[in-house]
Amino acid sequence: MRELRRNMRVVGIIMLCMFIGVGSWFGYSAYLQGTRWMTSGNNRRINSARKTVTMGSITDRDGTLLAYTDTDGSRCYAAEREVRRAVSQTVGDTLSMSGTGVETMHTGILLGFSGSIIDRTWQWMIGENKRGDDIRLTIDAGLSAYISEQFPDGYTGAVAVINYRTGEVLAMVSKPDYDPYKAGTSDVVDTAYLNRCLQGKYAPGSVFKIITLAAALENMPGVSSRAYTCEGSRPFGDVPVTCAGGKIHGGLTLEEAFTESCNVTFAALSYELGGNKMVETANNFAFNDNFTFRDLVLYESSYPSDMASVAELAWSGVGQARVLVTPLHMAMIAGAIGNGGVMMTPKIIGQITGSTGIPRLRTDEGSYKTVISENTARIIGEYMKETVEDGTGYRAEVDGYTVCGKTGSAETSNDKSVATNAWFVGYIEEKSSPYAVAVVIEQGGSGGDKAARLAGKTLKKAIELIG
């Protein structure tokens, strides 16, 4: 009998632990995935509430109206057409054509499902119709419109800007864009609904050399003091790795190989490091992570763990092969270098305000992960600074500020007549203006031209508008 009671206690303890574990998992999943469940098209509560609740407003960080409900119940968007289009995928539309927009992702907040009992009681006391909560975003409408205006005519692509110390998303501009008033009509091409900052998965090209450099610095003692030689091409297995434009760099230091974006040197580093170290470092930088951020849906970036050949390993070190990344993730990576190796969690909601006018701040996200040591981040930062001051990224310079960056030209086709995607990623070193940027211009050619130029203009305007 005593043994039976003991066994029953053991079984009871096990069941209790299982119950706590399941409950904890459910709570964690609800915390991270709640907005995705809430916005499901099958959610009858949402569909019913749309008929009886006045949706709350959406503003930018300075209070500029981006979406609101008019007195006749119709949903309205920013008064300026340029602003409406620039923030179209970020804000969204009434038809949820842009599935990652705030109008869709945070419908529950806008319909008041997250409101407190105080808000509901206040509405009842003053006789106000049911009204959802207002959302103040972290983005700057003026900065977004400026980026959209400066984006090269006739090109598609994306620009993401973040505060690398807080994680605040300051701009997500995706081209082509659309007018939310015309959502669902033949006037809008289907690709305009895609937020390329969050959903566009691109070969990073040479901007990935930031990760290869980190892997080398942290795993190859003395790598920064070696001498390197570039003859313009080097075979890896049966496939050669070549430098852009057939350039022959000759003798190089590691810093020169980075600032001049030497493919041969970085392919050799990747080959020497081996697949395991490259995968480990890429994973440290959040490649292959299943991002589950509260405020936004960010598609997974990928670095292959099953290299098919020596050539694929070598090309992966220069951001080709099967390496894919989103622009916002690249901005996070650049920001992590500026932030001493700490990558911040991106957030787009700055504040939620209920009917009482009492704001509920959303500042509890903090850091996402430490990707590299502070010393490694410092060295990479110095190399990125040199890239802008005396390398391929000189067009990204901003007078009076120190810009650290990396250019990239990513091949998207075996047909050499197809222009490469142009990349620039970087950040402002001064902590008074902790802004990081990622620019990708599809078939924009050299990253040191259009992409670097747009990045420099973007960072300068961010300083002017935000400080």
C-alpha positions in Angstrom: 0.0 0.0 0.0 2.8 2.4 0.9 4.6 1.7 -2.4 1.3 2.2 -4.3 0.9 5.7 -2.6 4.4 6.5 -3.5 3.9 5.5 -7.1 0.7 7.6 -7.2 2.5 10.6 -5.9 5.2 10.1 -8.6 2.5 9.9 -11.3 0.8 12.9 -9.9 4.0 15.0 -9.9 4.7 13.9 -13.5 1.2 14.9 -14.6 1.5 18.2 -12.8 4.8 18.9 -14.6 3.2 18.0 -17.9 0.3 20.3 -17.2 2.6 23.2 -16.3 4.7 22.5 -19.4 1.7 22.5 -21.7 0.3 25.6 -20.1 3.6 27.4 -20.3 3.9 26.5 -24.0 0.4 27.7 -24.7 1.0 31.0 -22.9 4.3 31.5 -24.7 2.8 30.7 -28.1 -0.2 32.9 -27.5 2.1 35.8 -26.5 4.2 35.5 -29.7 1.6 34.2 -32.1 -1.5 35.9 -30.8 -1.7 38.5 -33.5 -1.5 35.9 -36.2 -4.3 33.8 -34.6 -6.3 37.0 -34.1 -6.1 38.0 -37.8 -7.1 34.6 -39.2 -9.8 35.0 -41.9 -11.8 32.3 -40.0 -12.0 34.4 -36.8 -15.7 35.0 -36.5 -15.2 37.4 -33.5 -13.1 39.7 -35.7 -15.6 39.6 -38.6 -18.4 40.4 -36.2 -16.6 43.2 -34.4 -15.8 45.0 -37.7 -19.6 45.6 -38.0 -20.1 47.1 -34.5 -16.7 48.7 -33.5 -15.1 51.8 -34.8 -11.5 50.9 -35.6 -8.8 52.9 -34.0 -6.4 55.2 -35.7 -2.8 54.5 -36.9 -0.3 57.3 -36.7 3.5 57.6 -37.3 5.9 58.4 -34.5 5.1 62.1 -34.7 1.3 61.8 -34.8 0.8 62.0 -38.5 -2.5 60.2 -39.4 -1.8 57.2 -41.5 -5.2 55.4 -41.2 -8.4 56.4 -39.4 -12.2 55.9 -39.4 -14.2 58.8 -40.7 -17.5 59.9 -39.2 -19.4 58.0 -41.8 -17.6 54.8 -40.9 -15.4 54.6 -43.9 -11.7 53.9 -43.5 -9.4 56.7 -44.6 -5.6 56.9 -45.1 -2.9 59.6 -45.1 -3.9 62.8 -46.8 -0.7 63.0 -48.8 -0.6 60.6 -51.7 3.2 60.3 -51.5 2.9 59.2 -47.8 0.0 56.8 -48.5 2.0 55.0 -51.1 5.3 55.0 -49.2 3.8 53.3 -46.1 1.3 51.2 -48.0 2.7 47.8 -47.2 3.5 48.9 -43.6 0.0 50.2 -42.8 -2.0 47.9 -45.1 -5.5 48.3 -46.3 -9.2 47.4 -45.6 -9.1 44.3 -47.8 -5.9 42.9 -46.2 -4.2 42.7 -49.6 -1.0 43.5 -47.8 -1.1 40.7 -45.3 1.8 41.9 -43.2 0.3 45.4 -42.8 -0.7 46.8 -39.4 -4.4 47.0 -40.5 -4.3 43.2 -40.8 -1.6 42.1 -38.3 -3.0 44.2 -35.5 -6.7 44.2 -36.2 -7.3 42.9 -32.7 -5.8 46.1 -31.2 -7.5 48.4 -33.6 -10.9 46.8 -32.7 -10.2 47.1 -29.0 -9.7 43.4 -28.1 -6.5 44.3 -26.2 -8.2 47.2 -24.3 -8.5 47.3 -20.5 -11.7 47.1 -18.4 -11.1 50.8 -17.6 -11.3 51.7 -21.3 -14.5 49.7 -21.7 -16.1 51.2 -18.6 -15.1 54.7 -19.7 -16.8 54.2 -23.0 -20.0 53.0 -21.3 -20.0 55.9 -18.8 -19.7 58.6 -21.5 -22.1 56.8 -23.8 -19.5 56.4 -26.5 -19.9 53.7 -29.2 -17.5 50.9 -29.0 -14.2 52.1 -30.4 -10.9 50.3 -30.8 -7.4 51.4 -29.6 -5.1 53.8 -31.4 -1.7 52.7 -32.5 1.3 54.9 -32.8 4.0 53.4 -35.0 7.7 53.8 -34.7 8.1 54.7 -38.4 8.5 58.3 -39.7 6.1 59.2 -42.5 8.3 62.0 -43.8 11.4 59.7 -44.0 9.4 57.0 -45.7 8.0 59.5 -48.3 11.5 60.8 -48.9 13.0 57.4 -49.5 10.2 56.5 -51.9 10.8 59.8 -53.8 14.6 59.1 -54.0 14.3 55.5 -55.0 15.6 55.2 -58.6 12.9 55.4 -61.2 11.9 52.2 -62.9 13.5 49.9 -60.3 12.0 47.6 -57.7 13.5 46.8 -54.3 13.4 47.9 -50.6 14.9 50.1 -48.0 14.7 49.3 -44.3 15.9 51.7 -41.5 16.1 50.9 -37.8 17.3 52.4 -34.6 20.0 49.8 -33.7 20.0 50.6 -30.0 16.2 50.3 -29.5 15.1 48.1 -32.4 12.5 50.7 -33.6 11.8 50.4 -37.3 12.0 53.9 -38.7 11.1 53.1 -42.3 10.1 50.1 -44.5 9.8 51.2 -48.1 9.0 48.6 -50.7 8.9 49.1 -54.4 6.5 48.9 -56.2 4.1 50.4 -53.8 0.3 51.1 -54.1 -2.5 53.4 -53.0 -4.6 51.7 -50.3 -7.7 53.3 -51.8 -7.1 51.3 -54.9 -6.4 48.0 -53.1 -7.9 45.0 -54.9 -8.3 46.8 -58.2 -6.6 46.3 -61.6 -4.7 49.6 -61.0 -2.4 47.7 -58.6 0.1 45.1 -59.7 0.1 42.0 -57.5 3.8 42.4 -56.5 3.0 45.8 -54.9 1.3 44.2 -52.0 4.5 42.4 -51.0 6.5 44.1 -48.3 10.0 43.3 -49.6 11.6 44.5 -46.4 9.9 41.6 -44.6 9.1 39.1 -47.3 11.7 39.6 -50.0 14.3 36.9 -49.8 17.4 38.0 -51.8 20.9 36.7 -52.4 22.9 39.1 -50.3 26.0 39.0 -52.4 29.0 40.8 -50.9 27.1 42.3 -47.9 27.3 38.7 -46.5 31.1 39.2 -46.2 30.3 40.8 -42.8 29.3 37.3 -41.6 32.3 35.6 -43.3 34.6 38.2 -41.8 33.1 37.5 -38.3 33.6 33.8 -38.7 37.2 34.3 -39.7 38.0 36.7 -36.9 36.5 34.5 -34.2 37.8 31.1 -35.5 41.1 31.8 -37.3 43.9 33.2 -35.0 46.1 35.7 -36.8 43.8 36.0 -39.8 43.8 39.8 -39.8 47.6 39.9 -40.1 47.9 37.5 -43.0 48.9 38.6 -46.6 46.4 37.6 -49.4 46.7 37.5 -53.1 44.0 37.9 -55.7 44.6 37.0 -59.3 41.0 37.7 -60.2 39.9 34.1 -60.2 40.5 30.9 -58.2 39.0 27.4 -58.8 37.2 25.6 -56.0 36.6 22.1 -57.3 35.6 22.4 -60.9 34.0 25.9 -60.4 36.0 29.2 -60.4 35.2 32.1 -58.0 35.8 35.4 -59.8 36.0 39.0 -58.7 33.3 41.4 -60.0 34.2 42.8 -63.4 37.2 40.6 -63.7 39.1 42.8 -61.4 42.5 41.6 -60.2 43.3 43.0 -56.7 46.8 41.6 -56.3 48.4 41.7 -52.9 45.9 42.5 -50.1 45.5 42.7 -46.4 42.3 41.3 -44.9 40.9 44.9 -44.4 41.7 45.8 -48.0 40.0 42.6 -49.2 36.9 43.6 -47.3 36.9 47.3 -48.4 37.6 46.4 -52.0 35.1 43.5 -51.8 37.5 40.8 -53.1 35.5 37.6 -53.8 38.5 35.4 -54.2 39.8 36.2 -50.7 36.5 35.7 -49.0 35.7 32.5 -50.9 39.1 31.2 -49.7 38.3 32.1 -46.1 34.9 30.3 -46.3 36.6 27.2 -47.8 39.3 27.2 -45.0 36.7 27.7 -42.3 34.6 24.8 -43.5 30.9 24.3 -43.6 30.4 23.8 -39.9 32.0 27.1 -38.8 30.2 29.0 -41.5 26.9 27.5 -40.5 27.6 28.2 -36.9 28.4 31.9 -37.5 25.5 32.4 -39.9 23.1 30.9 -37.3 24.6 33.2 -34.7 23.6 36.1 -36.9 20.0 34.7 -36.9 20.1 32.9 -40.3 17.7 29.9 -40.3 15.9 31.4 -37.3 12.1 31.1 -37.2 11.4 34.7 -36.3 8.4 35.1 -34.0 8.3 38.8 -33.3 5.2 40.3 -31.7 5.0 43.4 -33.9 5.7 42.1 -37.4 6.2 39.0 -39.5 9.7 38.6 -40.8 10.5 35.8 -43.2 13.3 33.5 -42.4 16.7 34.1 -43.9 18.6 30.9 -44.9 22.2 29.7 -45.0 22.5 26.0 -46.2 23.8 23.4 -43.8 24.1 20.8 -46.5 26.7 22.1 -48.9 26.5 20.2 -52.1 30.1 20.9 -53.1 33.3 22.7 -52.3 32.3 25.3 -54.9 29.0 26.0 -53.1 30.9 26.5 -49.8 33.3 29.0 -51.4 30.5 30.9 -53.2 28.5 31.0 -50.0 31.3 33.0 -48.4 30.5 35.8 -50.8 26.8 35.6 -50.3 25.8 33.6 -53.4 24.8 29.9 -53.8 21.7 29.2 -51.7 22.2 32.1 -49.2 19.0 34.2 -48.9 18.2 37.2 -46.6 15.5 39.8 -46.1 16.4 43.5 -46.2 15.2 44.1 -42.6 17.3 41.3 -41.4 20.3 42.8 -43.1 19.6 46.1 -41.4 19.5 44.2 -38.1 22.9 42.6 -38.9 24.4 46.0 -39.7 22.9 47.5 -36.6 24.3 44.6 -34.5 27.8 45.6 -35.6 27.2 49.2 -34.5 25.7 48.0 -31.2 28.8 46.1 -30.1 27.6 42.7 -31.3 24.0 42.9 -29.9 21.1 42.5 -32.3 17.9 44.2 -31.2 14.4 42.8 -31.6 12.7 44.9 -34.3 9.4 46.6 -33.3 7.0 48.8 -35.2 4.4 49.6 -32.5 5.6 52.4 -30.2 2.4 53.0 -28.2 -1.2 51.9 -27.9 -3.8 54.3 -26.5 -7.3 53.4 -25.4 -10.4 55.6 -25.2 -9.3 57.1 -21.8 -6.3 58.6 -23.5 -3.9 56.7 -21.2 -1.1 55.3 -23.4 0.2 51.8 -23.0 3.8 51.8 -24.0 5.4 48.9 -25.8 9.1 49.1 -24.9 9.7 45.6 -23.4 11.3 43.8 -26.3 15.0 44.6 -25.8 17.8 42.6 -27.4 17.2 39.6 -29.7 20.6 38.0 -29.3 24.3 38.6 -29.0 25.7 37.7 -32.4 29.5 38.2 -31.9 31.9 39.5 -29.3 32.2 43.3 -28.7 35.9 43.1 -29.9 34.9 41.4 -33.2 32.2 43.9 -33.7 34.7 46.7 -33.2 37.1 45.3 -35.8 34.3 44.7 -38.4 33.1 48.3 -37.7 36.6 49.6 -38.5 36.6 47.7 -41.8 33.1 49.0 -42.6 34.2 52.6 -41.8 37.1 52.2 -44.2 34.8 50.8 -46.9 32.9 54.1 -46.9 35.8 56.4 -46.3 38.2 54.9 -48.9 36.5 51.9 -50.5 33.5 50.8 -52.6 31.0 52.5 -50.4 32.2 56.1 -50.6 28.9 57.3 -52.1 27.2 56.6 -48.8 29.2 59.3 -46.9 27.2 61.8 -44.8 28.9 65.1 -44.0 29.7 65.5 -40.3 29.0 61.8 -39.5 30.8 58.5 -39.6 29.1 56.0 -41.8 30.2 52.4 -41.7 29.0 50.1 -44.5 29.4 47.3 -47.0 28.4 47.2 -50.7 27.2 44.2 -52.5 26.4 43.1 -56.1 24.4 39.9 -56.0 24.0 37.7 -59.1 20.5 36.4 -59.8 21.1 34.7 -63.1 23.7 32.7 -64.9 23.1 35.0 -67.8 25.8 37.7 -67.3 23.8 40.2 -69.3 21.3 40.3 -66.4 22.3 43.1 -64.1 23.1 42.2 -60.5 21.0 43.3 -57.5 22.6 46.3 -55.9 23.1 46.2 -52.1 24.3 48.6 -49.4 24.1 48.0 -45.6 25.5 50.2 -43.0 25.0 52.3 -39.9 26.0 55.7 -38.4 28.7 55.2 -35.8 27.7 58.2 -33.6 25.4 57.0 -30.8 23.4 60.2 -30.9 22.0 59.0 -34.3 22.0 55.2 -34.0 20.5 54.4 -37.4 21.2 51.3 -39.5 20.0 50.9 -43.1 19.7 48.2 -45.7 19.1 49.0 -49.4 18.5 46.5 -52.2 17.8 47.6 -55.7 16.8 44.8 -58.0 19.0 44.7 -61.1 20.5 47.9 -59.9 24.1 46.9 -60.9 27.0 47.8 -58.6 26.2 48.2 -54.9 28.6 51.1 -54.7 26.5 53.2 -57.1 22.7 53.5 -56.8 22.4 51.6 -53.5 25.2 53.4 -51.6 24.0 56.8 -52.9 20.4 56.1 -51.7 21.7 54.8 -48.3 23.7 58.0 -47.7 20.7 60.2 -48.6 18.4 58.0 -46.3 20.8 58.3 -43.3 21.2 62.0 -43.8 17.4 62.5 -43.9 16.9 60.3 -40.8 19.3 62.6 -38.9 17.4 65.7 -40.1 14.0 64.4 -39.3 14.5 62.3 -36.2 17.8 63.7 -34.7 
